[in-house]
Amino acid sequence: MAFPPPTFEARVARARALTPSVRELTFERVDGQPMAFEPGQWVSAPFDDAKRSYSIASEPDGSPRFDIAVTLVPNGPASTRLHALEPGEMLRFTGPQGFFTRAGAQRLAPALFVATGTGVTPMRSMLRAAARSASVPLWLVLGVRREHDLLYADEFRALAREVPAFRFEPTLSQPTDTWVGRRGYVQAHVRALWEELVASTAAEPPASPPHAYICGLERMVGSVRDLLRKEMALPRQQVHSERYD
């Protein structure tokens, strides 16, 4: 018998801008209980029109705290309220929930993470929980329009310098002339990165085959899933996705 996820209150402990349109909120449970969840899961909050769900962007660390990242949607009542919250204000949540996680043997598998926009938040949780002890490649390709839209870019670059197993590949669909990284949509880079990831493990095959994790808006998620599953014939068990619309 499945039990409903718990409901709890949390107060804003910190707020900061990640990009011109995305705000990170750090919440702390009022009851002081550890925020227990699997990296990749989400929580939901009730608003006047409906519930809204937000992936947890932080890793479980035994504390009552957790992060979410919220894109400001023009005339969106939920995102407008969340962008206006100040430290000390409270919100009621339900969760955690969700199956977009690296469960079981997946934790031992090389992984290619494919994200656009705030779709990177559950992957940040997974990577923060796993990267520093990883013995297999964990690669992230993050697509946004412009360089200032890259979420957690400094953090990911620092992690890539610190952890040989982690690789960060940002790509811009509207780059400036001075941008020296990848260009175009993430879909343009997935095949080559996947093939390179697989080749990098050929000398010492891992305990589990590589897995792909895809998160973002439906159009990108569907396109990358079709590429991996239909064109490249990857087994269903190796391709995991979650969409935000």
Phi, psi and omega in degrees: 000127181275133178262146179293149179295150183290158174246139183210161176257145178219145178253152178289121177264332182201149174220139178206152176277130175266322177216176178302337183240358184240130180241134175263133176241127173260120179254155176229127180301134180293328182282355178077001181287147176301141176277094185268127180195165173268133178307129183109346181281171184228164173237158177236153180228138180278138172232177187301321185271328183184177172277148175237141183250143182222127176295144176280125185268345182261166177268152175292124183232014180084359180263170176280003188263153174204153181251147165228157177237130189237125174276131178285116179261126179306126181064017177273116185296322182290309183292327178296318179293317182293327178286344180262350182296142178243157177308135181101336178285154187242157178214147178264134181237157169236137180141188006280161179216169172113153183241009178276076186223166174261081187267154173056231184294341179301331181295340180262002187261142168303153184216142169248118179261128182238118185220154167231140176055223181288359171298348178280347187296316177294332179287326174301318178299313180298314185290319178297328180283334191242331196298316188293339178250010185288139174247003178235158181296136173232108186244139181237124169248121184240123181250132174217178180283302187237163185301322181288356177269356182288116179280134174058027185299314181298320179295316181293321178295320178295320179296321179295325177289327185276326188241109182301331183286342184260139179225132182247124183233084176284147176222139184246134177273341177228064184284157170276172180294338183272353180291129184250002181268198179293153180232151178097183181285158181301328182304330183288345187246349189295313184301310183296318180293321179297314181296322178292321178298313179298316181295328182292342181255003186295323183292323178230084184303134180287169180295330178232149179292161180299150177237151176246138178235124187235131179211134180162206179283158190304319183299314179293314182302313180297320180295315181289321177300315180298319179300311184287316186278316187268311184282322184258357172060037176285143176298148180304323184295344182261359184238120184236140183212157174212133180247157186254006178217000000 
